[in-house]
Amino acid sequence: MFEQFKVALKKRNISNIIAHDLSAKNFAAKQFSEEIKQANALAVFPDGQTKDGNNSFDKAIDIIDQNDGEKPILGSNTLYLSKSLNRINNKNPKNPLIISVDWHPDYPDAKAFANDAYENYWHGDVNYRTALAYEATEVLVKVLLKGAKIKSRLDVKDILSYNFNESSSVVTGINVRFDDGDTQENRKIFVTPVFNTSSNATSKFCIVNSDSCTKW
């Protein structure tokens, strides 16, 4: 996502981009307090807690907290977790954290799957990881049903790269396509955390500018 972000900025003639590796062992948010103060905006794209455990995720949260709502922050979907809501200290930022995600239960074209999953499968709210894991499993099943000889992950990637175009099971009206084995459907949704001060209410991520996102 970082490379896509840089390309998008350059298209808007924004070239002054300072990048740091969150997974670096010697990285500490407090070392860059002056850079954070001088930046017009921040972006944090931590690893999905696979390569380095919680290391880069924790450091991304440190940056968000250190910013304290002073600058707008764009985050990747790896921050779209209840853990983020629990960890972010600043509950009412002047400039919110905006996270780019692939799926949200309140997204109009996702509601059919969200409702079906709630009523017939899990009997609870569905998060984006569950939805995308379900979709990925269905894609793999369709590949296996094609009857091709699969001996390795590379064989699966080759099949997906070659003219795979199937309807999404979690978002109505779009097809899942691949380019060199990487998914290509365009369905980016922007969400922001909403913190509820009531002890009986749950903080959540809501779609920016949606009716349920009362702060917008």
C-alpha positions as a Python dict, from the first residue, in 0.01 Angstrom:
ca = {
    (1, 'M'): (0, 0, 0),
    (2, 'F'): (291, 235, 67),
    (3, 'E'): (401, 224, -298),
    (4, 'Q'): (43, 295, -413),
    (5, 'F'): (32, 585, -169),
    (6, 'K'): (353, 735, -310),
    (7, 'V'): (226, 702, -667),
    (8, 'A'): (-101, 875, -574),
    (9, 'L'): (86, 1162, -406),
    (10, 'K'): (321, 1211, -700),
    (11, 'K'): (22, 1236, -933),
    (12, 'R'): (-79, 1535, -720),
    (13, 'N'): (273, 1682, -743),
    (14, 'I'): (352, 1597, -381),
    (15, 'S'): (707, 1467, -373),
    (16, 'N'): (840, 1561, -27),
    (17, 'I'): (781, 1225, 137),
    (18, 'I'): (988, 1112, 433),
    (19, 'A'): (963, 735, 497),
    (20, 'H'): (1070, 525, 795),
    (21, 'D'): (1056, 149, 844),
    (22, 'L'): (825, 69, 1135),
    (23, 'S'): (969, -281, 1161),
    (24, 'A'): (1325, -156, 1218),
    (25, 'K'): (1450, -267, 1559),
    (26, 'N'): (1584, 79, 1645),
    (27, 'F'): (1268, 265, 1541),
    (28, 'A'): (1101, 468, 1816),
    (29, 'A'): (827, 724, 1758),
    (30, 'K'): (975, 967, 2010),
    (31, 'Q'): (1289, 997, 1796),
    (32, 'F'): (1082, 1159, 1522),
    (33, 'S'): (877, 1401, 1731),
    (34, 'E'): (1014, 1701, 1540),
    (35, 'E'): (938, 1544, 1200),
    (36, 'I'): (586, 1467, 1318),
    (37, 'K'): (537, 1829, 1426),
    (38, 'Q'): (659, 1964, 1090),
    (39, 'A'): (466, 1723, 868),
    (40, 'N'): (144, 1832, 698),
    (41, 'A'): (2, 1482, 732),
    (42, 'L'): (109, 1136, 845),
    (43, 'A'): (59, 785, 710),
    (44, 'V'): (120, 458, 893),
    (45, 'F'): (121, 121, 717),
    (46, 'P'): (222, -145, 972),
    (47, 'D'): (270, -507, 877),
    (48, 'G'): (-29, -732, 934),
    (49, 'Q'): (134, -878, 1247),
    (50, 'T'): (279, -1166, 1045),
    (51, 'K'): (643, -1076, 982),
    (52, 'D'): (729, -908, 1310),
    (53, 'G'): (447, -995, 1546),
    (54, 'N'): (306, -681, 1703),
    (55, 'N'): (625, -479, 1659),
    (56, 'S'): (530, -247, 1372),
    (57, 'F'): (166, -238, 1484),
    (58, 'D'): (264, -114, 1831),
    (59, 'K'): (494, 149, 1681),
    (60, 'A'): (217, 271, 1451),
    (61, 'I'): (-8, 317, 1755),
    (62, 'D'): (275, 508, 1926),
    (63, 'I'): (286, 750, 1631),
    (64, 'I'): (-91, 798, 1639),
    (65, 'D'): (-79, 871, 2011),
    (66, 'Q'): (220, 1103, 1979),
    (67, 'N'): (46, 1298, 1705),
    (68, 'D'): (-241, 1355, 1950),
    (69, 'G'): (-483, 1456, 1676),
    (70, 'E'): (-266, 1745, 1555),
    (71, 'K'): (-221, 1616, 1198),
    (72, 'P'): (-449, 1399, 983),
    (73, 'I'): (-331, 1038, 964),
    (74, 'L'): (-398, 781, 694),
    (75, 'G'): (-365, 417, 799),
    (76, 'S'): (-375, 79, 627),
    (77, 'N'): (-634, -189, 695),
    (78, 'T'): (-389, -362, 931),
    (79, 'L'): (-504, -101, 1186),
    (80, 'Y'): (-870, -192, 1136),
    (81, 'L'): (-888, -391, 1460),
    (82, 'S'): (-1065, -365, 1792),
    (83, 'K'): (-715, -366, 1939),
    (84, 'S'): (-657, -27, 1774),
    (85, 'L'): (-967, 115, 1942),
    (86, 'N'): (-840, -12, 2275),
    (87, 'R'): (-488, 118, 2227),
    (88, 'I'): (-541, 468, 2087),
    (89, 'N'): (-526, 707, 2381),
    (90, 'N'): (-657, 1019, 2211),
    (91, 'K'): (-1036, 982, 2209),
    (92, 'N'): (-1131, 1306, 2038),
    (93, 'P'): (-871, 1404, 1778),
    (94, 'K'): (-901, 1733, 1594),
    (95, 'N'): (-774, 1552, 1288),
    (96, 'P'): (-902, 1195, 1277),
    (97, 'L'): (-732, 873, 1184),
    (98, 'I'): (-862, 759, 844),
    (99, 'I'): (-813, 392, 756),
    (100, 'S'): (-844, 252, 405),
    (101, 'V'): (-1019, -87, 415),
    (102, 'D'): (-1158, -339, 168),
    (103, 'W'): (-1480, -423, 348),
    (104, 'H'): (-1715, -286, 613),
    (105, 'P'): (-2052, -432, 722),
    (106, 'D'): (-2229, -97, 672),
    (107, 'Y'): (-2104, -59, 316),
    (108, 'P'): (-2423, -84, 105),
    (109, 'D'): (-2294, -360, -123),
    (110, 'A'): (-2164, -560, 176),
    (111, 'K'): (-2485, -562, 379),
    (112, 'A'): (-2632, -870, 210),
    (113, 'F'): (-2338, -1086, 316),
    (114, 'A'): (-2316, -922, 660),
    (115, 'N'): (-2685, -987, 729),
    (116, 'D'): (-2672, -1343, 596),
    (117, 'A'): (-2364, -1421, 805),
    (118, 'Y'): (-2528, -1275, 1115),
    (119, 'E'): (-2855, -1462, 1073),
    (120, 'N'): (-2736, -1797, 938),
    (121, 'Y'): (-2375, -1855, 1033),
    (122, 'W'): (-2198, -1670, 1314),
    (123, 'H'): (-2498, -1499, 1479),
    (124, 'G'): (-2278, -1201, 1551),
    (125, 'D'): (-2116, -905, 1381),
    (126, 'V'): (-1876, -983, 1097),
    (127, 'N'): (-1544, -802, 1067),
    (128, 'Y'): (-1346, -744, 750),
    (129, 'R'): (-1095, -1021, 821),
    (130, 'T'): (-1373, -1278, 848),
    (131, 'A'): (-1537, -1150, 530),
    (132, 'L'): (-1217, -1151, 326),
    (133, 'A'): (-1111, -1489, 463),
    (134, 'Y'): (-1451, -1627, 356),
    (135, 'E'): (-1407, -1477, 11),
    (136, 'A'): (-1051, -1611, -20),
    (137, 'T'): (-1170, -1960, 76),
    (138, 'E'): (-1442, -1948, -188),
    (139, 'V'): (-1189, -1837, -449),
    (140, 'L'): (-961, -2130, -359),
    (141, 'V'): (-1253, -2374, -378),
    (142, 'K'): (-1339, -2245, -727),
    (143, 'V'): (-977, -2294, -833),
    (144, 'L'): (-977, -2652, -705),
    (145, 'L'): (-1307, -2724, -881),
    (146, 'K'): (-1151, -2629, -1214),
    (147, 'G'): (-973, -2965, -1200),
    (148, 'A'): (-626, -2829, -1262),
    (149, 'K'): (-324, -3013, -1123),
    (150, 'I'): (-202, -2812, -825),
    (151, 'K'): (129, -2906, -667),
    (152, 'S'): (229, -2578, -504),
    (153, 'R'): (117, -2225, -417),
    (154, 'L'): (274, -2108, -744),
    (155, 'D'): (29, -2326, -937),
    (156, 'V'): (-261, -2154, -758),
    (157, 'K'): (-111, -1813, -834),
    (158, 'D'): (-75, -1902, -1202),
    (159, 'I'): (-440, -2008, -1225),
    (160, 'L'): (-555, -1690, -1053),
    (161, 'S'): (-344, -1476, -1285),
    (162, 'Y'): (-486, -1642, -1594),
    (163, 'N'): (-829, -1500, -1667),
    (164, 'F'): (-982, -1560, -1322),
    (165, 'N'): (-1296, -1345, -1298),
    (166, 'E'): (-1564, -1452, -1052),
    (167, 'S'): (-1840, -1273, -863),
    (168, 'S'): (-1750, -1167, -511),
    (169, 'S'): (-1940, -1350, -238),
    (170, 'V'): (-1899, -1069, 17),
    (171, 'V'): (-1961, -756, -194),
    (172, 'T'): (-2257, -743, -430),
    (173, 'G'): (-2196, -627, -784),
    (174, 'I'): (-1821, -670, -822),
    (175, 'N'): (-1600, -945, -959),
    (176, 'V'): (-1279, -1076, -808),
    (177, 'R'): (-993, -1051, -1055),
    (178, 'F'): (-620, -1103, -1022),
    (179, 'D'): (-309, -962, -1183),
    (180, 'D'): (4, -1168, -1123),
    (181, 'G'): (-176, -1343, -838),
    (182, 'D'): (-272, -1024, -651),
    (183, 'T'): (-635, -924, -617),
    (184, 'Q'): (-735, -631, -836),
    (185, 'E'): (-1092, -544, -746),
    (186, 'N'): (-1122, -179, -648),
    (187, 'R'): (-1335, -133, -338),
    (188, 'K'): (-1150, 96, -101),
    (189, 'I'): (-1363, 229, 184),
    (190, 'F'): (-1251, 496, 429),
    (191, 'V'): (-1337, 444, 795),
    (192, 'T'): (-1256, 635, 1111),
    (193, 'P'): (-1275, 537, 1478),
    (194, 'V'): (-1562, 674, 1684),
    (195, 'F'): (-1505, 662, 2058),
    (196, 'N'): (-1813, 655, 2276),
    (197, 'T'): (-1778, 803, 2623),
    (198, 'S'): (-2072, 607, 2759),
    (199, 'S'): (-1970, 306, 2965),
    (200, 'N'): (-2251, 104, 2810),
    (201, 'A'): (-2155, 175, 2449),
    (202, 'T'): (-1884, 26, 2232),
    (203, 'S'): (-1632, 226, 2033),
    (204, 'K'): (-1633, 136, 1666),
    (205, 'F'): (-1509, 212, 1316),
    (206, 'C'): (-1763, 386, 1096),
    (207, 'I'): (-1760, 479, 728),
    (208, 'V'): (-1654, 838, 680),
    (209, 'N'): (-1950, 1068, 599),
    (210, 'S'): (-2203, 792, 669),
    (211, 'D'): (-2516, 841, 880),
    (212, 'S'): (-2377, 613, 1149),
    (213, 'C'): (-2062, 822, 1173),
    (214, 'T'): (-2210, 1094, 1389),
    (215, 'K'): (-1887, 1287, 1433),
    (216, 'W'): (-1875, 1368, 1061),
}
